[in-house]
Amino acid sequence: MNILHVYDGHEKVHQGQGSLPRIIWNIARRTADRDHDVTIVERQWAGLPSVSEHEDVRFRRLNLRTGSDDPWEQVPYEMVSNLSGLGPLIVDRTNFAIKTLRLLRNTDYDVIHVYLPFAANVLTTVSHRLRQKMVYTAQLGELRLNSLMTT
């Protein structure tokens, strides 16, 4: 089975510090362990290649030219606390969804697992054929894992 995980969040999935990226990584890695083809699409982070592979999980990173390429710099629930952050958030996440849609035109996935509402809403609105393949897991809140450690 060919599986795509779509994460339009504010933290890198592999070796990131967020609770949701850790969940995505564990699901992807365990699924790859069962001989499925697994890809994670996320934004292009500073210092990371646009394509890589870790433990049989492929990564495709999208160069957006919107938003930040540094993890935790633009956190959605902080950005929407004022009107000046809402517009850039919507533009950035819509840009991510459009670039993901372009990627999906070139590769056929059996399952597309989306974790946050921005990309999920745009993808299902623009491309009806994706609805039958898409799984959406609602994640309510994000925890920065290193914030639990005391210094």
Summary of the structure (lengths in Angstrom):
residues: 151
radius of gyration: 14.9
end to end distance: 43.7
largest distance: 49.4
contacts: 453
relative contact order: 0.20
helix: 40%
strand: 21%
